[in-house]
Amino acid sequence: MILSAATIALVPQIKTGPWIFWDDLESSMEKASQLGFDGVELFTESADSLDPDFLQKNLEKHSLKLAAVGTGAGKVIHGLTLTDPNPEIREKAISFISDMISLGAKFGAPAIIGSMQGNVPQGGDREKTLDFLREGLEILGEKAGEVGVFLIYEPLNRYETNLLNTLEAGAKFLDSLKTRHVRLLADLFHMNIEETNLPDSLRKYGKFVGHVHLADSHRGPIGSGHTSFEPIASVLKEIGYSGFVSAEAFPWPDSESAAKMTIDTFLKNF
Ligand SMILES: [Mn+2]
């Protein structure tokens, strides 16, 4: 069973980002529930900026699951990445993500590492940077395993990171780790830029995939661009994917219309 989710961003600094909802938590959850989404994915300033009891109450009230928690604020607000040359910053990044893992795990949801993976700095050593990423994922993967969830690592497109851009590169990297608790995020917008063929890549590396970000070719809501979702949905069913496909798309023309278009395209294809 493939489950639908909508993103809700609660971080004013990233208000212009690709999130379906960015109003307050309660009204966003109510709208997601009314439209028929199975879950919500949250972007918060940090793990302690959200009251878990309040979240629990609203998840129950609106019959929603927590699909995942994003860690992007760790970089945007706090300037933290797992590959910063400064060991103190790497340590803080690990601690920030570790707290997010604990928060998500209370609801059985994974934390996602996207922009907090960082970059090889200009003139920097690529192998050394990948070693920093490896160290971080080993520690955080084990932490996730201890609390019964996966950690989700997201390959990003070339304009957002120079580390790992494709499912293939991500899968090979995860395979080289000792920890068995890290899975890939297949983000259909990044994949539209980096993959030769989206369904083929999902078929080949699907067993590494633990979360999917749903967006059309231009990061608009699914159904508004030129990506074909039927073959993507077919492959996900074929490989027995049973996680969330979560709408991480611009709220074009507004949040409610984007959410409606997303759920309509989801129900038609998935
Ligand atoms: Mn994404």
Boltz pocket constraint, residues with backbone or C-beta under 6 A from the ligand:
constraints:
  - pocket:
      binder: B
      contacts: [[A, 114], [A, 154], [A, 187], [A, 213], [A, 248]]
      max_distance: 6.0
